[in-house]
Every structure is written in C-alpha cells, then in structure tokens.
C-alpha cells in the first residue's frame, strides 16, 4: 500500500493512540516525522520519542501523555496542508491557533518550526498541521 500523506498518518496514529489510552505508538519513520515529534515533545504534547534504525526506513516510537496525568493532552491534531492542496503563509500572515493556546507546525527554509518560532525568525512556509 502506498501512503500519500505521511503527516496525516502520523497525526491519526497519535490521535488513535490517545483515544485508546495507549502508552505509546510506533510509526514508520522519516526525518520530517522526527522533526514534528521533537516539536510535540518540546511543547509538552507527548512525553518523549525514540528513533530506532532498521534495515528499511526506521521506526519512530512516541510516548503519549496519559489522559489523567497533569499537563496538556492534545485535544485536536489537524492536518492543514494536504497533498492536493498545499497551504503556504508569509511570516506576517501567520495566525494564532485559539488565541495563542495552540500551535501551527510549519516547514520553512530554516527547518520545521512552530508558528511562534517562524514569527521570531521572520520566515514563512508550508503549514503542516494545527495542534490544540
């Protein structure tokens, strides 16, 4: 089976893992998925992540935050830019998610960053997803 949208698959696996109350999820890896996982960990949406090399593409293992534990549990993981419709924004057009409570994850010329970091760097890019 050919996967056309790996970021949507990543978000769906995290969403399903949270709903099923799994302690962790395993995802076929890529550099982009690893960068998104690092941002999710830094923002406190997941507890941690590990990269496991294998003979193929590698595996990304993410430790999910239990629903009863203190701290934010992502309520909404939404794909913004899709393979059929890419969404690009300039640095001065980047909006705020829920008045600053959530984040956008963008792919920019400076790497994969949050909306706050993109504004601070003064760069725009492709809006990958929205986390609230």
Secondary structure in CASP SS format (residue, H / E / C, confidence):
PFRMAT SS
TARGET T0000
AUTHOR 0000-0000-0000
METHOD secondary structure of the structure
MODEL  1
X C 1.00
X C 1.00
X C 1.00
X C 1.00
X C 1.00
X H 1.00
X H 1.00
X H 1.00
X H 1.00
X H 1.00
X H 1.00
X H 1.00
X H 1.00
X H 1.00
X H 1.00
X H 1.00
X H 1.00
X H 1.00
X H 1.00
X C 1.00
X C 1.00
X C 1.00
X C 1.00
X E 1.00
X E 1.00
X E 1.00
X E 1.00
X E 1.00
X C 1.00
X C 1.00
X H 1.00
X H 1.00
X H 1.00
X H 1.00
X H 1.00
X H 1.00
X H 1.00
X H 1.00
X H 1.00
X H 1.00
X H 1.00
X H 1.00
X C 1.00
X C 1.00
X C 1.00
X E 1.00
X E 1.00
X E 1.00
X E 1.00
X E 1.00
X E 1.00
X E 1.00
X C 1.00
X C 1.00
X C 1.00
X C 1.00
X C 1.00
X C 1.00
X E 1.00
X E 1.00
X E 1.00
X E 1.00
X E 1.00
X E 1.00
X C 1.00
X C 1.00
X C 1.00
X C 1.00
X C 1.00
X C 1.00
X C 1.00
X C 1.00
X C 1.00
X C 1.00
X C 1.00
X C 1.00
X E 1.00
X E 1.00
X E 1.00
X C 1.00
X C 1.00
X E 1.00
X C 1.00
X C 1.00
X E 1.00
X C 1.00
X C 1.00
X E 1.00
X E 1.00
X C 1.00
X H 1.00
X H 1.00
X H 1.00
X C 1.00
X C 1.00
X C 1.00
X H 1.00
X H 1.00
X H 1.00
X H 1.00
X C 1.00
X C 1.00
X E 1.00
X E 1.00
X E 1.00
X E 1.00
X E 1.00
X E 1.00
X C 1.00
X C 1.00
X E 1.00
X E 1.00
X E 1.00
X E 1.00
X H 1.00
X H 1.00
X H 1.00
X H 1.00
X H 1.00
X H 1.00
X H 1.00
X C 1.00
X C 1.00
X C 1.00
X E 1.00
X E 1.00
X E 1.00
X E 1.00
X E 1.00
X E 1.00
X E 1.00
X C 1.00
END
